[in-house]
Amino acid sequence: MNSQNVFAGAFVDRSGHRREDPDWLIAAIRSDNARFLPVWKNQCLTSGESPRVNLVGKSVANQYLVEEEAIFLGIFNDQPVFALPISDEVTAPFDAADDFHDLRYLGSVLPADESNLTAQAIALINWHQLQKFCGICGSATRNVSGGNTRQCINEECGNRIFPRVDPAIIVLVSRGDQCLLGRQNSWPEGRYSTIAGFVEPGESLEDAVRREVLEETNIRVGSVHYHSSQPWPFPSSLMLGFTASGESEEILLNDGELEDARWFSHKELRSGFPKLPYRLSIARRLVDNWLTSNG
């Protein structure tokens, strides 16, 4: 593909080998060159009327910095960058509460490299919040490997926990001059999107595509082709995008996941109804690419 989905792209040198070098990490976090991305209430600090990520220096970060809890994101613009988690109990960090924004907003306004950095930071911080205790012995865990791993503090256990990513398929099913879109009851009125769902244990991606489409709409799928992927840290999904050919036509809402599902033509999608997925999503890219490549 010629362009990246929002939040994607290899813009950060993650420097995996440096995560296992505690001396390097300590030197990096204490250096004048270090930069910190403050995250508060699942929002990232920005600055400017046209928001850009605000990577603060050590002197500014110090009031909230606990070195053992900082998360090494990698080398960004030739500087070591760390995510700086700030407790939700803090009131207006840096006296700039209005400058903290969530990822759904930032993904629509930030340059590609900065949206990629914020997605990585939010995903890791969310993961840390859910892994405070060992799933084997129940003891507390601690931050290791620059925040890219947690380890049980019980020496007899020592279980290491790695960040989890949940794979989910998302697919644009087409049949002739029509594509299949559905909507959930909780969505804004008139909005429809592509079919999506989580991959189950022991299931290939292609099998997941066919199962999800059949379960949600009763449509049988033939050929399945990979399109692109998108990290979706809400909180930890990886969206794996596909296109597929529909081999049946009658729609039935088998599992109750959707409020409605319909076949839409090119003309209908260009008419203003239905409302299409948000532009930052891979779902929208799948729809737009179908419209462009199929008339």
C-alpha positions in Angstrom: 0.0 0.0 0.0 1.2 3.5 -0.7 0.2 5.1 2.6 -0.1 4.1 6.2 -3.3 3.8 8.2 -3.6 6.3 11.0 -1.5 5.3 14.1 0.6 3.0 11.9 4.1 3.4 10.5 7.7 2.6 11.6 8.4 6.2 12.8 9.9 5.2 16.1 13.2 3.3 16.4 12.0 1.0 19.2 15.6 0.0 20.0 14.6 -3.4 21.5 18.2 -4.2 22.4 18.4 -1.1 24.7 15.4 -2.3 26.7 17.6 -5.0 28.3 20.4 -2.6 29.1 19.5 -1.0 32.5 22.6 1.2 32.6 21.8 2.7 29.2 18.2 3.2 30.2 19.1 5.0 33.4 21.6 7.2 31.6 19.1 8.0 28.9 16.3 8.9 31.3 18.6 11.2 33.2 20.1 12.9 30.2 19.4 16.4 29.0 18.5 14.9 25.7 15.6 12.8 27.1 12.0 13.7 26.2 8.9 12.6 27.9 5.3 12.2 26.6 2.9 13.1 29.5 -0.2 10.9 29.5 -3.1 11.8 31.9 -6.5 10.2 32.0 -5.7 8.3 28.8 -4.9 11.6 27.0 -1.6 13.0 25.6 -0.2 16.4 26.2 -0.2 18.7 23.2 0.6 22.3 22.4 -0.4 24.9 19.8 -3.6 25.9 18.0 -2.9 23.2 15.5 -2.0 20.5 18.1 1.4 18.9 18.1 2.6 16.4 20.7 4.4 18.2 23.5 7.5 16.2 24.4 8.8 17.8 27.6 12.3 17.8 28.9 13.6 16.3 32.2 13.3 19.5 34.2 9.6 19.8 33.3 8.9 16.1 33.7 10.6 15.8 37.1 7.5 16.8 39.1 5.7 13.7 37.9 8.5 11.4 37.0 9.1 8.1 38.8 12.0 6.6 37.0 11.0 3.0 37.7 7.6 3.6 36.0 8.7 5.5 32.9 8.2 3.6 29.7 10.9 3.6 27.0 9.2 4.1 23.7 12.4 4.3 21.6 14.4 6.9 19.7 12.3 9.6 18.1 13.9 12.5 16.2 17.3 11.4 17.5 16.2 11.6 21.2 15.3 8.9 23.7 11.5 9.2 24.4 9.7 7.9 27.4 5.9 7.8 28.2 5.3 9.6 31.4 2.1 8.2 33.2 0.5 10.8 35.4 -2.1 9.7 38.0 -5.7 10.5 37.2 -5.9 12.0 40.7 -3.6 14.9 39.7 -5.5 18.1 38.9 -4.5 19.9 35.7 -0.9 18.7 35.2 1.4 21.5 34.1 -1.6 23.8 34.6 -2.6 22.7 31.1 -5.5 20.3 31.4 -7.1 21.8 28.3 -4.0 20.7 26.3 -4.6 17.0 27.0 -6.5 15.2 24.2 -7.6 11.7 23.5 -6.3 9.5 20.7 -9.5 9.6 18.6 -9.1 13.4 18.3 -5.3 13.3 18.0 -5.4 10.7 15.2 -7.3 13.1 13.1 -5.0 16.1 13.6 -1.5 15.0 14.3 1.2 14.2 11.7 1.6 10.5 11.1 4.8 10.1 13.1 3.4 11.8 16.2 0.1 9.8 16.0 2.1 6.6 15.9 4.1 7.7 19.0 1.0 8.5 20.9 -0.7 5.2 20.0 2.3 3.3 21.3 2.4 5.3 24.6 -1.4 4.9 25.3 -1.3 1.1 24.4 1.6 0.4 26.8 0.2 2.5 29.7 -3.2 0.8 29.4 -1.5 -2.6 29.4 0.5 -1.7 32.6 -2.6 -0.7 34.4 -4.1 -4.1 33.8 -1.0 -6.1 34.8 -0.3 -5.0 38.3 -0.5 -8.6 39.6 0.9 -11.9 38.5 -1.7 -14.2 36.9 0.2 -17.3 38.2 0.8 -16.6 41.9 -1.1 -13.4 42.5 2.0 -11.4 43.7 2.6 -7.8 42.6 4.5 -7.2 39.3 7.1 -4.6 38.5 8.1 -2.6 35.5 11.2 -4.1 33.7 12.9 -3.9 30.3 12.2 -0.2 30.1 8.5 -0.7 30.7 8.1 -3.2 27.8 7.7 -6.1 30.2 6.4 -6.7 33.7 7.8 -9.3 36.1 6.4 -11.0 39.2 8.3 -9.8 42.3 8.0 -13.3 43.9 11.4 -14.8 43.3 10.0 -18.3 43.3 7.7 -17.4 40.5 9.5 -14.7 38.5 6.8 -14.8 35.7 7.4 -12.4 32.9 4.4 -10.7 31.3 4.6 -9.2 27.8 2.3 -6.6 26.2 -0.8 -8.2 24.7 -2.2 -7.4 21.3 -5.7 -8.6 20.4 -6.0 -9.4 16.7 -9.3 -8.4 15.1 -10.4 -8.8 11.5 -12.3 -6.0 9.6 -13.6 -6.7 6.1 -15.2 -5.0 3.2 -17.4 -7.6 1.6 -18.5 -6.8 -2.0 -20.9 -8.4 -4.5 -21.0 -6.8 -7.9 -21.7 -3.1 -7.5 -22.6 -3.4 -3.9 -20.8 -3.7 -0.6 -22.0 -5.0 2.8 -22.2 -2.6 5.7 -23.8 -3.0 9.2 -24.5 -0.8 12.2 -24.6 -1.3 15.9 -27.3 0.2 18.0 -24.9 2.4 20.0 -23.6 4.2 16.9 -24.7 7.7 15.8 -27.9 7.6 13.8 -27.3 6.6 10.2 -23.7 5.4 10.5 -22.8 2.1 8.9 -19.4 0.4 8.8 -17.6 -2.7 7.7 -17.9 -6.1 9.4 -15.4 -6.7 12.2 -14.7 -9.1 15.1 -12.0 -10.7 17.2 -10.0 -13.7 16.0 -10.7 -16.7 18.2 -8.1 -19.2 19.5 -7.0 -21.8 16.9 -8.4 -19.7 14.1 -6.7 -18.4 11.0 -7.4 -14.8 9.8 -9.2 -16.0 6.7 -11.4 -18.3 8.8 -12.2 -15.5 11.2 -13.3 -13.3 8.2 -15.7 -16.0 7.0 -17.0 -16.8 10.5 -17.7 -13.2 11.5 -19.5 -12.3 8.3 -21.6 -15.4 8.5 -22.4 -15.0 12.2 -23.4 -11.3 11.9 -25.1 -11.2 8.5 -25.6 -14.7 7.2 -23.5 -13.9 4.1 -21.2 -16.6 2.8 -17.8 -15.3 1.8 -15.6 -16.7 -1.0 -12.2 -15.3 -1.7 -10.5 -13.3 1.0 -7.6 -10.9 0.4 -5.4 -9.0 2.9 -5.5 -5.2 2.6 -3.6 -3.5 5.4 -3.5 -3.3 9.2 -4.0 -0.6 11.9 -2.9 -0.5 15.5 -6.1 0.4 17.5 -5.1 1.0 21.1 -8.6 1.2 22.5 -7.2 -0.5 24.5 -5.1 -3.1 22.7 -6.4 -4.2 19.3 -4.7 -4.8 16.0 -7.1 -4.4 13.2 -6.3 -6.6 10.2 -8.1 -5.4 7.1 -9.4 -7.5 4.3 -11.5 -7.4 1.2 -13.7 -10.4 0.4 -16.3 -11.5 -2.2 -19.8 -12.3 -1.1 -21.3 -15.5 -2.4 -24.8 -15.2 -1.1 -27.2 -12.2 -0.9 -29.9 -12.7 1.8 -29.0 -10.9 5.0 -30.0 -12.4 8.4 -28.8 -10.9 11.7 -27.8 -14.2 13.2 -26.1 -13.3 16.4 -27.7 -10.0 17.4 -24.4 -8.1 17.2 -25.8 -5.7 14.6 -28.9 -3.6 14.6 -29.0 -3.6 10.8 -27.0 -4.7 7.8 -27.5 -3.8 4.2 -26.0 -4.0 0.7 -25.1 -0.5 -0.5 -24.3 0.6 -4.1 -21.6 3.1 -5.1 -24.3 5.6 -5.8 -25.9 5.2 -2.4 -22.5 5.5 -0.6 -21.9 8.8 -2.4 -25.4 10.2 -1.6 -24.8 11.0 2.0 -26.6 8.0 3.4 -25.3 6.0 5.1 -22.9 8.0 7.1 -19.5 6.4 6.6 -17.0 5.4 9.3 -14.7 8.0 10.8 -11.8 9.0 8.5 -9.1 7.9 10.9 -10.3 4.3 10.8 -9.2 1.5 8.6 -12.9 0.8 8.0 -13.2 4.1 6.2 -10.1 3.4 4.2 -11.5 0.0 3.1 -14.7 1.8 1.9 -12.9 4.6 0.2 -10.6 2.3 -1.6 -13.6 0.2 -2.8 -15.3 3.3 -4.1 -12.2 4.5 -5.9 -11.2 1.2 -7.5 -14.7 0.1 -8.4 -16.1 3.1 -10.1 
